[in-house]
Each structure stands twice: as structure tokens, then as C-alpha cells.
Amino acid sequence: MTGSDAGPTLVLVLAVAVLVGCGVILLLERSLTRILLGVIMLGNGVNLLILLGGRSGGAPIVGTGPVQRMSDPLPQAMVLTSIVITFGFTAFLLAVAYRSWYLSGDDEVPDDLEDRHIIRRAGRNEASAVDRGGEGPNGDPEQVDPEPARRRLRHGDDA
């Protein structure tokens, strides 16, 4: 921030863009260590963005100066809360990454069974939702409301 009425500088806006961009790219990786670094970078970028949204000025303490020249305390409080939340989430991800490394020897996130099916179907250019019944779109029982279930009679019931 340059002055009391001036907005954020280009350098700060670019810093937010770089932090958020790198954080998102790291979040898309398969390694839990890189995901952890992405969460940290994304959290710091968002915290800086929240601070840039507030008004700059003097300390927000009543009696130290004119009210018009005080900074906005709400973004500062939101950033403090965000720092605590990001720290807790980082500690959780660090524990998950350590546990994964301890059990398997690496921190790579494995594919699940559904991911493998989707990749195999994409390689063969198949649709992901296949009509397995063969009855066509008008006779498909999943697409119409079913009849009410019939009540089974127990031994000794009359009807």
C-alpha cells in the first residue's frame, strides 16, 4: 500500500496472482508433499488478497488519530482467522502425508478403481454411462417411476 487513499500496487497484485496460481498448480499434483505446499501457497495468497481489500492507514485504535485515516480492522481479523484455519489444515495434511509415507514408502496418491475405469473407457472412446439393460430409452425402468412394492404375505396372513 502506498498511501492512505491509494489502492494496492501492481507488485502486490502480481504477488497474489503468483501465489494463488502456483498454489493451484501444486494442488493438482499427485504427491501429498506438493499438495501440502500448494495449500500453504494458496492460503498465503488469499490472505494477502484479503488484506489488499481493506483500507490502509493508521492503527485501528480509537483515540490515536482521526477515524478517516484508520485502517480497516475487519480484513486483519479475517486474515488472523484464516491463518489459524490454514495452520490446522496444514497440520492435518502433514499428518496424512507422513502416515502415507510411513505405510507405503511414498506420498503418492494412488488411483482408485473408478479412476481406472474412466481412463480405460476414455481410451476406447466409450460413454461413461452405458445402458446395461438393453431395453432402450423408453423402456428403461430407471427412468420411470416404479410401481409401489407389493407386500408379501407371511404365513398365517389372510388376503
C-alpha positions, 0 to 999 in steps of 0.5 A: 500500500502506498498511501492512505487513499491509494489502492494496492500496487501492481507488485502486490497484485502480481504477488497474489496472482503468483501465489494463488496460481502456483498454489493451484498448480501444486494442488493438482499434483499427485504427491501429498508433499506438493499438495501440502505446499500448494495449500500453504501457497494458496492460503498465503495468497488469499490472505494477502488478497484479503488484506489488499481489500481493506483500507490502509492507514493508521492503527485501528485504535480509537483515540490515536488519530482521526477515524478517516485515516484508520485502517480497516480492522475487519480484513486483519481479523479475517486474515488472523482467522484464516491463518489459524484455519490454514495452520490446522489444515496444514497440520492435518495434511502433514499428518496424512502425508507422513502416515502415507509415507510411513505405510507405503514408502511414498506420498503418492496418491494412488488411483482408485478403481473408478479412476481406472475405469474412466481412463480405460473407457476414455481410451476406447472412446466409450460413454461413461454411462452405458445402458446395461439393460438393453431395453432402450430409452423408453423402456428403461425402468430407471427412468420411470417411476416404479410401481409401489412394492407389493407386500408379501404375505407371511404365513398365517396372513389372510388376503 
